[in-house]
Amino acid sequence: MLPPLPDAPGFPVYGLGPKYDGLRWLALWNDPKRPWTITLGHGEPDSADCIYVTTQFRTTPDSRGETRGERPLLFDAATDAVWYLVNATEANGQKRKPLAEREMALLELDRDGQLTLRGWQPTTIFVDDRPFRSFTRTVGHATATVLEASPVAITVASRARQPNVPLVEVSHRLIEYRPPQAGDYPAPGAG
C-alpha cells in the first residue's frame, strides 16, 4: 500500500474541483523525498467512472537519475497518457504492444524539441477558472487529456469518456487525498 506523502511536494498539484463530492485518494507518487509526479484518484478505484489527475513537475529521469532538458514536459505527460490508454484498452481485449507502438508513434518530437500530438483533438480545460489549451485522445472507451499549466503538465484520464472537468489546485488539501483503505469502496461483487 502506498504511504502518505511525507511533505508538501513543492509544486502545484491539481485535482477535481469542489463540485466533485466522491472519494478522493492518492493513487501514485514517485519519489518519497522529492516527488515530481503525483496522481490523484477521484471515484472508486477500478470503476469506469474513476478519473485520474496526474501533475508532473519535471521530466522523468533517465536510467542514471538525470533529467534532460531537450524534451518538453508535455511529452512525458502524453507518454503517461498513452500508457494509461493502452492499459485501460487492453482490458477490453486489445493487445498491449501493437497498441502502444501505434499510439507512441503519434507523439512526434522534432530536433528543436517541439512536440506534435498527431490524432489528438485540441480541447480546452479550465484550471483554476482559466482556460488552457489541451489535447484529448480517445482509444476504445478510455480517454486522456494533457495540458501544460506552467510550471507543471497535467494529465486527466478515465476508462469512460470523461466530461470536460474543471481542475483546481489542491496542494493545500492533499490531506484529503490519502491512499485508499479497506472499506473506502465496496468489495468486488458487492451490490
JOTA-V923112 format. One record per run of one state. SS is the DSSP state (2 for helix, 1 for strand, 0 for the rest). FROM is the first residue (numbers start at 1). TO is the last residue. Records with the same first field share a line. If there is no record, write none. Layout:
SS=FROM-TO  FROM-TO
//
This chain:
0=1-13  17-23  30-36  43-50  57-72  91-95  105-106  110-114  118-120  128-129  140-141  150-151  159-166  170-170  177-177  179-191
1=14-16  24-29  37-42  51-56  107-109  115-117  121-127  130-139  142-149  152-158  167-169  178-178
2=73-90  96-104  171-176
//
